[in-house]
Amino acid sequence: MAPKKKGKKKKEKDEDVPDQPQYEHPEVRPARLDERRIKAVVKLAAPVCSLLEFVVDVTPRTKIGSIGEAIIARHGGSIRADELSICVNRFHPEEVVSSEKTLADCGVVGGEALIYYDFMPQSGPLLGRVADCPGDTVVRI
């Protein structure tokens, strides 16, 4: 019997295997150390009053609710959070932003932003209305 033919050996290919990855890993930084800053100019929508305008230095991860708390503090706690309407860069009643959203969710990631707010005042003696009068009579001083 004739000896069996051995198969030809396949030539091994030298594969280009890189020693290191072709990309660099990004530097991981906690979100609280975000270096991006936003100069938020907070204004009362109507009536326009420069005394109620102030500037807050924030990051894109700042929630609208935090800005709302700053507004309430600026008013001395006289308004409630559920009465407050906040809009970013333009005030329109249909564009009121939820207090859970961040500035980044609203498209603001750096630079300067205008934050407009409005609220419904509670009727009371300081607004010229007396709650005990029938028909909610306006009292003029």
C-alpha positions in Angstrom: 0.0 0.0 0.0 1.2 3.4 -0.8 1.8 5.8 2.1 -0.8 8.3 2.8 -0.2 11.7 1.4 0.1 14.3 4.1 -1.8 17.5 3.5 0.1 20.6 2.6 0.7 22.8 5.6 -1.1 26.1 5.4 1.1 29.1 5.6 0.5 31.1 8.8 -0.5 34.7 8.2 1.1 37.3 10.3 -1.9 39.1 11.7 -1.4 42.7 12.6 -2.4 42.6 16.3 -1.9 46.0 17.9 -0.4 46.0 21.3 -2.4 49.0 22.4 -5.9 50.2 21.5 -6.1 52.7 18.7 -8.1 55.1 20.8 -7.5 56.8 24.1 -9.9 56.4 27.0 -11.6 59.6 28.1 -10.7 61.1 31.5 -13.5 60.2 33.9 -14.7 63.1 36.0 -17.6 63.2 38.4 -20.5 65.3 37.3 -20.3 67.5 40.3 -16.9 68.7 39.1 -18.3 69.9 35.8 -16.2 72.9 34.6 -18.8 74.2 32.2 -20.4 77.3 33.7 -23.6 79.2 32.7 -24.3 82.7 33.7 -28.1 82.6 34.2 -29.8 86.0 34.2 -33.1 85.5 36.0 -35.9 88.1 35.2 -39.5 88.6 36.1 -41.5 88.2 32.9 -44.1 90.9 33.6 -44.1 93.6 34.8 -40.5 94.2 33.9 -38.7 95.3 37.0 -34.9 95.6 37.2 -35.1 95.2 41.1 -36.3 91.6 40.6 -33.5 90.8 38.2 -30.5 88.8 39.4 -27.6 86.6 38.1 -26.9 83.0 39.2 -23.7 81.1 38.2 -24.8 77.5 37.5 -23.8 74.4 35.6 -25.7 72.6 32.8 -26.7 69.9 35.3 -28.6 72.4 37.5 -32.2 71.6 37.7 -34.9 74.2 37.0 -36.3 73.5 40.5 -33.0 74.8 42.0 -33.4 78.0 40.1 -37.0 78.2 41.3 -35.8 77.9 44.9 -33.4 80.8 44.3 -36.3 82.9 43.0 -38.5 82.0 46.0 -35.6 83.0 48.3 -35.1 86.3 46.4 -38.8 87.0 47.1 -38.4 86.2 50.8 -40.5 83.1 50.6 -43.7 85.0 49.8 -44.4 82.8 46.7 -44.9 79.1 46.5 -43.2 76.7 44.1 -46.5 75.5 42.6 -47.4 79.1 41.7 -44.1 79.6 39.8 -43.8 79.4 36.0 -40.2 79.3 34.6 -39.2 79.5 31.0 -35.7 79.4 29.4 -34.6 82.0 26.9 -38.1 83.1 26.1 -41.3 83.5 28.1 -44.5 81.9 26.7 -47.2 80.2 28.8 -47.0 77.1 26.6 -43.2 76.8 27.1 -43.1 76.5 30.9 -40.3 74.1 31.9 -40.8 71.3 34.4 -38.8 71.7 37.7 -37.3 68.3 37.2 -35.5 69.2 33.9 -31.9 70.5 33.8 -30.6 73.4 31.8 -28.8 70.9 29.5 -32.3 69.3 28.8 -33.4 72.8 27.7 -30.5 73.1 25.3 -28.3 75.3 27.5 -24.8 73.9 28.0 -22.6 77.0 28.4 -22.4 80.7 28.1 -25.3 82.9 29.1 -29.0 82.1 29.4 -32.1 84.1 30.2 -34.5 82.6 32.7 -37.9 84.2 32.8 -40.3 83.6 35.6 -43.9 84.6 36.5 -46.2 83.7 39.4 -49.8 84.2 40.4 -50.0 86.5 43.4 -52.3 85.5 46.2 -55.1 88.0 46.8 -55.0 89.6 50.2 -55.0 93.0 52.0 -51.6 93.9 50.6 -52.9 93.7 47.0 -55.9 96.0 47.7 -58.5 93.3 48.2 -60.3 92.5 51.4 -61.3 88.9 51.8 -64.2 89.6 54.2 -66.0 92.1 52.0 -68.9 90.7 49.9 -68.2 90.8 46.2 -64.5 91.0 46.8 -64.6 94.8 46.8 -61.4 96.7 45.8 -60.2 99.0 48.6 -58.4 102.1 47.4 -55.9 103.7 49.7 
